[in-house]
Amino acid sequence: YLIKGGFLNASAPDLAAGFGLVDSDVTFEVSETALSIAGAGRFGPAPVVFDWKERFHSSGDAGSELVASAKVTPDLLNAFGVSARNVMQGEADVELRAAGSGRDFTSITANVDFTRSALDIAELGWSKKFDAPARGSFRYGKDSSRALLHGDIRADGLELIGEAILDPSGALTSAVIERIFSRGNLDLRGSVRQRDNGGYKLSLSGPFFDASPWMDSFLSMSESETEAAKPIGGPAGSSSPPFEIALNADRLRLREDAELTRASVTMRIDEGGPIDGHVTGVIAPGKGVDVRIGSDAGART
């Protein structure tokens, strides 16, 4: 059998993040082997065009497939827990393809065009104006034991490329940073690994890192008596394990007029700031730097 039809002004409430599909005009086809729905509508504040196919007898193929295109705005990203208003103004065009069983997608590919948005990533010292080209691609796949997420974002003066492995609960277990680059600010590669104690270690290396926005907080312990007396291990009641950093950079900018070459930084950090660390490098020809951060009788020094 084959049944064809359509709906005007259809809706499907609460699909994700409290949003549903509204103001949707759709057509459908149903047979004994498959269901196909195609149409356009609004998902929260974003217009979307979609094509959904679900096979009732997949015979090894994906049970369901979704192809969609949408306009993504900061308001939509905020609804999904991504604080975007301070980073993005305007909208991004997204093309998405997903496969799985029902609404449980095991494979998702998304291509994003940020051209019609203004972006400002203050942490990387990078920004772009409206209509300047910028694109990203994301791939997600999962099985019963883990999920894999790969991202690749490129624009003039910016490259963010990496891959993360998540456990079944969605927690990060490891990541490979293929490149994190912002012209004039950093050019690094590295990895993130979860330690046996549940904490994480970030390892980075590369030609250049401008650490001047953070170096004071990393290397200068507070001179106040209150700060100096902070206990090692974080505030009272803290149970989070320390975060470990290992950085090796050919050039490490400390101030606008000061750089280390052949720089090496190792540090452990918790909620209270640096616990201990070691910084070495060359500050001038024939002049080395060797700085240690530690503790004295359980207090940070």
Disulfide bonds with the S-S distance in Angstrom:
none
